[in-house]
Amino acid sequence: MVLNKVSMKMYFIVRLILALHIAGIVIMAGTTMIDYLTFRVFWQLSGAGDNRAFGLIPLMAKYGVFVRTGAITIILSGIALFMLDKGAIWAEPWFRVKTVLVVILILNGLFVGNRQGHKLREAIGTHGADFLAYTLPIREVMNRFYPIQLSLFLLIIIISMIRTNA
């Protein structure tokens, strides 16, 4: 097949948007992994009574900017790819499953991860003496949250790679 200038230009645009889409996933998933590792170190230090743990909180609070940037990049590039495809991809079952998983990922991040992160930061200022006991429920929720988020990322990537029309 011989590609003309218009189709080469469109091919380049689609590949560029796809690269942005993948970059958004890498940013979001990578930041989630780093946040999880920092969270684990925080609890190790807290459990040992090491006050350096509280120095990690401002760092952990900044991770949200990267997660949101990745999410916005994924959403905008996904919409652009969808529009360039004229919505034809919606007919593919793998794409519908992927879309549901992305929605679950985002909602879980907003309503579980973000909420628990705010509770944890709030507890530092209000529950100094009983911090570990008070934040145990937060810790338990977050110990489930991170593996779920990372598993969702892995599933989304696997589904995208083994799609049926590839």
C-alpha positions in Angstrom: 0.0 0.0 0.0 1.4 3.4 -1.0 0.7 6.1 1.5 0.1 9.6 0.3 1.1 12.8 2.2 -2.3 13.1 4.0 -2.3 9.5 5.2 1.4 9.7 6.3 0.6 12.9 8.2 -2.4 11.2 9.9 -0.3 8.1 10.7 2.2 10.4 12.4 -0.5 12.2 14.3 -2.0 9.0 15.5 1.4 7.6 16.6 2.2 10.9 18.4 -1.1 10.8 20.3 -0.6 7.1 21.1 2.8 7.9 22.5 1.3 10.6 24.7 -1.4 8.1 25.8 1.3 5.5 26.7 3.4 8.3 28.5 0.3 9.1 30.6 -0.1 5.5 31.6 3.6 5.3 32.5 3.4 8.5 34.5 0.3 7.5 36.4 1.3 3.9 37.0 4.9 4.8 37.9 3.8 7.5 40.4 1.4 5.0 41.9 4.2 2.5 42.4 6.5 5.1 43.9 3.7 6.4 46.2 3.1 2.8 47.4 6.8 2.3 48.2 7.0 5.6 50.0 3.8 4.7 51.9 5.4 1.4 53.0 8.6 3.2 54.2 6.4 5.8 56.0 4.7 3.0 58.0 8.0 1.2 58.7 9.5 4.4 60.1 6.3 5.3 62.0 6.1 1.8 63.5 9.7 2.2 64.8 8.8 5.6 66.3 11.1 7.4 63.8 9.9 10.9 63.3 11.5 11.0 59.9 8.3 9.3 58.7 6.5 12.6 59.0 9.0 14.2 56.6 7.7 11.9 53.9 4.1 13.3 54.0 4.8 16.5 52.1 6.6 14.4 49.4 3.7 11.9 49.2 1.2 14.8 49.0 3.0 16.0 45.8 2.6 12.6 44.0 -1.1 13.5 43.3 0.0 16.2 40.8 1.8 13.5 38.7 -1.1 11.1 39.0 -3.6 13.8 37.8 -1.2 14.9 35.0 -1.0 11.3 33.8 -4.8 10.8 34.1 -5.5 14.0 32.2 -3.0 12.9 29.5 -4.6 9.5 29.3 -8.1 10.9 29.0 -7.4 13.6 26.5 -5.2 11.4 24.3 -7.8 8.6 24.6 -10.6 10.9 23.5 -8.4 12.2 20.6 -7.7 8.6 19.4 -11.3 7.7 19.8 -12.4 10.7 17.6 -9.7 10.0 15.0 -11.0 6.4 14.8 -14.6 7.9 14.5 -15.6 5.7 17.5 -15.2 2.5 15.5 -13.1 1.0 18.3 -16.1 1.0 20.6 -17.3 -2.1 18.7 -14.3 -4.0 20.1 -15.0 -5.9 23.3 -11.5 -5.5 24.6 -11.8 -1.7 24.3 -15.1 -1.7 26.3 -13.4 -3.8 29.0 -10.4 -1.6 29.0 -12.6 1.5 29.3 -14.5 0.0 32.3 -11.2 -0.8 34.0 -9.9 2.8 33.4 -13.1 4.2 34.9 -12.7 1.9 38.0 -9.1 2.9 38.3 -9.9 6.6 38.3 -12.9 6.3 40.6 -10.9 4.1 43.0 -8.1 6.7 43.0 -10.5 9.6 43.6 -12.8 8.0 46.2 -10.4 5.7 48.0 -6.8 6.7 47.6 -7.3 10.5 47.6 -9.7 10.4 50.5 -7.5 8.2 52.6 -4.5 10.3 51.8 -6.3 13.4 53.1 -7.4 11.6 56.2 -3.8 10.5 56.9 -2.4 14.0 56.4 -5.1 15.4 58.7 -4.4 12.8 61.4 -0.8 13.8 61.6 -1.8 17.2 63.0 -4.7 16.1 65.2 -3.7 12.7 66.6 0.0 12.9 67.6 -0.2 10.7 70.7 -2.5 8.0 69.3 -1.5 8.4 65.6 -0.6 4.7 64.9 -3.8 3.4 66.5 -6.0 6.1 65.0 -4.6 5.6 61.5 -4.7 1.8 61.5 -8.0 1.7 59.4 -6.4 4.2 56.9 -3.4 2.0 56.7 -5.5 -1.2 56.1 -7.5 0.5 53.3 -4.4 1.8 51.6 -2.7 -1.6 51.9 -5.6 -2.9 49.7 -5.8 0.2 47.5 -2.3 0.2 46.1 -2.2 -3.5 45.0 -5.7 -3.0 43.4 -4.6 0.1 41.5 -1.4 -1.6 40.3 -3.3 -4.7 39.3 -5.8 -2.5 37.3 -2.9 -0.9 35.5 -1.4 -4.2 34.7 -4.7 -5.5 33.4 -5.3 -2.4 31.3 -1.8 -2.8 29.7 -2.3 -6.5 29.1 -5.7 -6.0 27.5 -4.3 -3.3 25.3 -1.5 -5.5 24.2 -3.5 -8.7 23.4 -6.5 -7.0 21.9 -8.3 -9.2 19.4 -7.8 -7.0 16.3 -4.1 -6.5 16.6 
